[in-house]
Amino acid sequence: MNPIAIITGASAGIGRATAELLARNDYDVIITGRRAEKLESLEEEIRSKTTADVHTLVFDIRDNEAVKSAWSKLKGKWKNVDVNFKYGLLRKIVLTDKPTRGEQAYRFF
């Protein structure tokens, strides 16, 4: 099973480039952003050029309720995110309320 990365802002710029790069390097990707048509185009491109599995979520990351709603729609393997790319930074996901030194906690709900 491939590792899974979630990329916010994947509809353009560094987010899009990161999604493409991770997909080419055997990551399955969750691509997110506000512009559905751009995300659909990216999903088609990734599927046509790689063997990566792609899941698309359309929402505005600045809207906490939209983030909660989007996260609640993830099922099965998609809830097991290994890497988080947001705000132009790549981080390993640590789902905990008490991170150890050097780790960051990410809360999606």
N, C-alpha and C positions, 0 to 999 in steps of 0.2 A: 504494500500500500504506500502510495506517495505521501510525503508530508503535505500539509495544507497551510496555505498562506492567505491571510485576508489583507486586501489592499484598499484603503480608502482613497478617494480622489482618483480612481483608476480611469476616469473618462478622458483624461488629457495629461500632458506633461510627464513629470517624473513618476507619477502614479501609474500611468499607462505603460511607460517604458519598464517599470519594475514588474508589473503584471506579465508583460511579454517575456522578460528575462527569466522570471521564476518559472513560468510555464515551459520555456525551452530547457530548463534545468530540472525537469521532473518533479515540479511541485504542482499539485492541484490548487486552483486559486478561486477565492471568493473575491469578486470585483464589486466595488461599491462606488456610488457617486450620485449626483443629482440628475444627470442627463441620461435618460433611458436610451435614447437613440445612439448615443456615443458608446454606452456600455454594451448595447446589442451588437454594434459594429466590432468592438473589441472582442467580445465573446466569439463571434463568427471567425474573426481572424485567428484567435488562439486555437480554436477547434480545427481550423483548416491547416495550420502550420505545425501543430504539436499533437502529442497524445495526451495532453493534460485534460483533466476534467475541470469544468468551469461552472461556478454558481454565481448568478448575478443578483445583487440587491440594490434597489434604487431608493435612496433616502438622503436627507441632509444631515450630515454628522453633527451639525450645531444644534439639532433638535433632539433632545434626550428621549422624548417619547417615541420618535421615529426610530432611533437607535434601538430602543428596547423592543419595539415591534419587529424590526428587521431581524434582530438576534433571535427572537422567539420563533421565527419562521424557519430557522436552520434545523434540519433533522439529520439523523444518522451520522455518517462520518463527518459531515460539515460542522458539527459542534466541537470537533477535536482539532482546533486550530493550533498549529505549531509556531507560526511566525506572524507577527503583526507589522504591517507597514502603514504608518500613519504620520501625517505632518512631515513627510520627507525623511522619516527615520525608520530604520529596520530594527525590530526588537524581537527577542524570543518572548513568547507569551508565558506569563507566570500567573496562573489563576489562584490567587491566594489573598487573604486579608493581611497576612503577616509576612511580607517578603524578607528574605535574608539580605545581608549586606550586598549591595551591587545589583540586586534584582528590583524590578518594578512590578507593582500589582496592577492588573488591568481588570476593570469591572465593566461588563457589557450589560448589566441590568441594575 
